[in-house]
Amino acid sequence: MIEAGVEVVDQEPDASGELEDDEDKVTHSPKLILARIKWIGDQITRGAISFLNQEYLYLAIFAAVFAIILGVTVDAYEMTRGGDDANKAEPSTNFPYTAIAFLVGAGTSILAGYIGMRIAVYTNTRTTFQCCAGEKIKVGGQEVKDLGPGFFAAFRGGQVLGFVLVGLALLVLQLIISTFRASWFDGALADLNIDSEAQDEET
């Protein structure tokens, strides 16, 4: 298609996502530009997921090894201390809570990283499109592209990312506290109160 002596290309890009070489002579149609943006976004997403898969493999190995170290050191001590009359004020735990909390935190970090990466690459192409679609405005006597829509697209993506990650962290923290409290802390605290009342009665 020819418009004002300039060829307007209006077809899908090839499998490699490449456009015409001579960009000075070719004006690409909105359809082709959108297809190009989508192709680049898909490549970024695939690369990001490949990176996360490799990173999380090493992170999972480290988390497993360190959880075992926590279990045989900190948790082993916490589960064996107390129990006699001299250490009733320090009751032993009934489960490797430290190692489990560490594994839950590592899993939450992995999930937060995955969600954050997906939101970031999802917002990336939309920010690019909004920046390109901005209208011309005059600043200091010069005509420039209005990047306001692109800024707000990026800002909203960052808002979603921040609220999701912070909310996820607080939710998991609250679940851990509630679970540990129901499974051990309340019972241990009740035992301490009973022992304290019995000692008060004896005195």
C-alpha positions in Angstrom: 0.0 0.0 0.0 1.4 3.4 -1.0 0.4 6.6 0.9 1.9 10.0 -0.2 4.8 8.2 -1.9 5.7 6.2 1.2 5.1 2.4 1.4 3.0 1.4 4.4 3.6 -2.2 5.5 0.5 -3.9 6.9 1.4 -7.5 7.5 2.6 -9.6 10.4 6.3 -9.7 11.1 8.3 -12.8 10.2 9.1 -15.5 12.7 12.1 -13.7 14.0 10.1 -10.5 14.6 12.2 -8.5 12.2 10.7 -5.5 10.3 11.8 -4.0 7.0 15.5 -3.1 6.9 15.1 0.4 5.3 13.1 2.2 7.9 13.6 5.6 6.2 11.5 4.5 3.3 8.9 2.4 5.0 6.2 3.6 7.4 5.0 0.6 9.5 1.3 0.3 10.1 -0.1 0.2 13.7 -1.0 -3.4 13.2 2.6 -4.3 12.4 4.0 -2.2 15.3 1.6 -3.8 17.8 2.6 -7.3 16.5 6.2 -6.3 16.9 5.7 -5.0 20.5 3.9 -8.2 21.4 6.7 -10.4 19.9 9.3 -8.5 21.9 7.2 -8.8 25.0 6.9 -12.6 24.5 10.6 -12.9 24.1 11.3 -10.9 27.3 8.8 -13.1 29.2 10.4 -16.3 28.0 13.8 -15.0 28.9 12.6 -13.9 32.4 11.0 -17.2 33.1 14.1 -19.1 32.0 16.2 -16.9 34.3 13.8 -17.5 37.2 13.8 -21.3 36.7 17.6 -21.4 36.8 17.8 -19.0 39.8 15.1 -20.9 41.8 16.9 -24.2 41.2 20.0 -22.9 43.1 17.8 -21.1 45.6 15.9 -24.3 46.4 19.1 -26.3 46.9 20.5 -23.6 49.3 17.2 -23.3 51.2 17.0 -27.1 51.7 20.6 -27.3 52.9 20.3 -24.3 55.2 17.0 -25.6 56.6 18.7 -28.9 57.5 21.4 -26.9 59.3 18.8 -24.9 61.2 17.0 -28.2 62.1 20.0 -29.9 63.6 21.2 -26.9 65.4 18.6 -24.4 66.5 15.6 -26.6 66.4 17.4 -29.6 68.0 18.3 -27.4 70.9 14.8 -25.9 71.2 13.2 -29.3 71.2 15.5 -30.8 73.8 15.8 -28.0 76.3 13.6 -27.7 79.4 11.5 -30.6 80.7 13.1 -30.7 84.1 12.3 -28.8 87.2 15.3 -26.4 86.8 14.2 -25.3 83.3 10.4 -25.2 83.4 10.5 -21.6 82.5 12.0 -22.5 79.1 9.6 -25.2 77.7 10.8 -27.2 74.7 9.2 -27.0 71.4 7.4 -29.9 69.7 8.3 -29.2 66.1 11.3 -27.7 64.0 9.6 -24.3 63.8 12.7 -22.4 62.8 13.5 -24.6 59.9 9.9 -24.6 58.7 9.6 -20.8 59.0 12.8 -20.5 57.0 11.4 -22.8 54.2 8.1 -20.9 54.2 9.9 -17.6 53.9 12.1 -19.0 51.0 9.0 -20.2 49.3 7.3 -16.9 49.7 10.3 -15.1 48.3 10.3 -17.4 45.3 6.6 -16.8 44.7 7.0 -13.0 45.2 9.9 -13.0 42.7 7.8 -14.9 40.1 4.8 -12.6 40.5 7.0 -9.5 40.4 8.7 -10.6 37.2 5.4 -11.4 35.5 3.9 -8.1 36.4 7.1 -6.2 35.3 7.2 -7.8 31.9 3.5 -7.5 31.5 3.7 -3.8 32.2 6.8 -3.3 30.1 5.1 -3.6 26.7 2.1 -1.6 27.7 4.3 1.2 28.9 6.2 1.2 25.6 2.9 1.4 23.7 1.6 4.2 25.8 4.8 6.2 25.3 4.7 5.7 21.6 1.0 6.6 21.4 1.4 9.8 23.3 0.3 13.0 21.6 2.6 15.8 20.6 2.9 18.7 23.1 4.9 21.9 23.0 7.6 22.4 25.7 9.8 25.4 25.6 8.8 26.2 22.1 9.6 22.7 20.9 7.2 19.9 19.9 7.9 16.7 21.9 6.1 13.5 22.6 3.9 13.4 25.7 5.2 10.5 27.9 2.5 11.0 30.5 0.4 8.0 29.6 3.5 5.8 29.6 4.5 7.1 33.0 1.1 6.3 34.5 1.1 2.8 32.9 4.4 2.1 34.6 3.3 3.7 37.8 0.2 1.6 38.0 2.2 -1.5 37.3 4.5 -0.6 40.1 1.6 0.0 42.5 0.1 -3.4 41.7 3.5 -5.0 42.2 4.1 -3.3 45.5 0.7 -4.0 47.0 0.7 -7.7 45.9 4.2 -8.4 47.3 3.7 -6.6 50.6 0.2 -8.1 51.0 1.6 -11.6 50.3 4.4 -11.2 52.8 2.0 -10.0 55.5 -0.5 -12.8 54.8 2.2 -15.5 55.0 3.6 -14.0 58.2 0.2 -13.9 59.8 -0.5 -17.5 58.8 2.9 -18.6 60.3 2.2 -16.8 63.6 -1.3 -18.1 63.9 -0.3 -21.7 63.1 2.7 -21.7 65.5 0.6 -20.1 68.2 -2.2 -22.6 67.9 0.1 -25.7 67.6 2.6 -24.9 70.4 2.7 -21.4 72.0 -0.7 -21.3 73.6 -0.2 -24.7 75.2 3.2 -23.9 76.4 2.0 -20.6 77.9 -0.9 -22.4 79.6 1.5 -24.9 81.1 3.7 -22.1 82.4 0.7 -20.4 84.0 -0.4 -23.7 85.7 3.1 -24.2 87.0 3.3 -20.7 88.3 0.0 -21.0 90.1 1.0 -24.3 91.7 4.2 -22.7 92.9 2.3 -19.7 94.3 0.0 -22.1 96.2 2.9 -24.0 97.7 4.5 -20.8 98.9 
